């Protein structure tokens, strides 16, 4: 498929940028994390408001509060790049703890089997994010290089996917 080849080339180019310009990459990671937190926070607020209609509000209120906090953090990461670009490890820790809390709340709410499954995945991703934070704390520049290598590997895989 042509889209796989295009995505593969884009992934390789982004990977090279991450490896060659790690400081720029850290700023880019900050923007991406900020956007992710922003959308995640909006989703959490919406889920909390929706949950408030159909389930016990005991589970909805923490989701709404966490969602609002996550939206504020998202804006901070997007607009204050200079202050936060060197704190990649802190970003991973924050996201990890937020994901773990969101996963636990989802597990406790027991809305549906699909929601239970996604809550487990969110919880696991929180643990992985905290592990990445511990690694990034030791040397934040390596995170940009690791992301670059992963993008290159993924790009090569996408280029040869059709063959």
RARA-V702760 format. One record per pair of residues at least 12 apart in sequence whose ideal C-beta (glycine too) atoms are under 7 Angstrom apart, sorted by the first residue. I is the first residue (numbers start at 1). GAP is how many residues later the second one is. If there is no record, write none. Layout:
BEGIN
((I GAP) (I GAP))
END
This chain:
BEGIN
((1 161) (4 154) (4 157) (4 158) (5 154) (7 151) (8 147) (8 148) (8 150) (8 151) (9 146) (11 140) (11 143) (11 144) (11 147) (12 140) (12 143) (12 144) (14 137) (15 133) (15 134) (15 136) (15 137) (15 140) (16 132) (16 136) (18 126) (18 127) (18 129) (18 130) (18 133) (19 126) (19 129) (22 119) (22 122) (22 123) (25 119) (25 122) (26 59) (26 60) (26 62) (26 114) (26 118) (27 54) (27 58) (29 59) (30 47) (30 51) (30 54) (30 55) (30 61) (31 47) (31 50) (33 44) (33 58) (33 62) (34 40) (34 41) (34 43) (34 44) (35 39) (35 43) (37 33) (37 36) (37 37) (37 40) (38 33) (38 36) (38 37) (40 30) (41 26) (41 27) (41 29) (41 30) (41 33) (42 29) (44 19) (44 22) (44 23) (44 26) (44 58) (45 19) (45 22) (45 23) (47 16) (48 12) (48 15) (48 16) (48 19) (49 15) (51 12) (51 58) (55 54) (55 56) (59 46) (59 49) (59 50) (62 43) (63 42) (66 32) (66 35) (66 36) (70 28) (73 21) (77 14) (86 54) (88 48) (88 52) (88 55) (89 44) (89 47) (89 48) (89 51) (92 37) (92 38) (92 40) (92 41) (92 44) (93 37) (93 40) (95 34) (96 30) (96 31) (96 33) (96 34) (96 37) (97 29) (99 23) (99 24) (99 26) (99 27) (99 30) (100 23) (100 26) (100 27) (102 20) (103 16) (103 17) (103 19) (103 20) (103 23) (104 19) (106 12) (106 13) (106 16) (107 12) (107 13))
END
